[in-house]
Amino acid sequence: MRTLLTLGLGAAAMYLLDPEQGPRRRAQLRERWMDGTRRLRERASGTAAEARGPMGVPLEQDKPADTPPGAHHLGR
């Protein structure tokens, strides 16, 4: 198993450190990484914003149906 890991790391190093195509490949890898982190950040902030509703106030639909008016949920 260690041999396969070593061979894989060596192949990745050769692929990325190639003098002719290496800079282009590293730039593509960097762009894909940055795009992925940006998308993840946007999705996470969008999901959090949906859960809060406008101006950070929790949505009324999040209350359980059997909660009496004026009662506050403890979030457990």
CORCORJO-V233855 format. One record per residue. N is the residue number from 1. RES is the residue in one letter. SS is DSSP state (2 for helix, 1 for strand, 0 for the rest). D_FIRST is the distance of its C-alpha to the first C-alpha in whole Angstrom. Layout:
N/RES/SS/D_FIRST  N/RES/SS/D_FIRST
This chain:
1/M/0/0  2/R/2/4  3/T/2/5  4/L/2/5  5/L/2/6  6/T/2/9  7/L/2/10  8/G/2/11  9/L/2/13  10/G/2/14  11/A/2/15  12/A/2/17  13/A/2/19  14/M/2/20  15/Y/2/21  16/L/2/23  17/L/0/24  18/D/0/26  19/P/0/29  20/E/0/31  21/Q/0/29  22/G/2/27  23/P/2/30  24/R/2/31  25/R/2/27  26/R/2/27  27/A/2/30  28/Q/2/29  29/L/2/26  30/R/2/29  31/E/2/31  32/R/2/29  33/W/2/27  34/M/2/31  35/D/2/32  36/G/2/30  37/T/2/31  38/R/2/34  39/R/2/34  40/L/2/32  41/R/2/35  42/E/2/38  43/R/2/36  44/A/2/36  45/S/2/40  46/G/2/41  47/T/2/40  48/A/2/41  49/A/2/45  50/E/2/45  51/A/2/45  52/R/2/47  53/G/0/50  54/P/2/52  55/M/2/53  56/G/2/50  57/V/0/52  58/P/0/50  59/L/0/51  60/E/2/54  61/Q/2/52  62/D/2/49  63/K/0/52  64/P/0/52  65/A/0/54  66/D/0/56  67/T/0/56  68/P/0/60  69/P/0/62  70/G/0/61  71/A/0/58  72/H/0/55  73/H/0/52  74/L/0/50  75/G/0/46  76/R/0/45
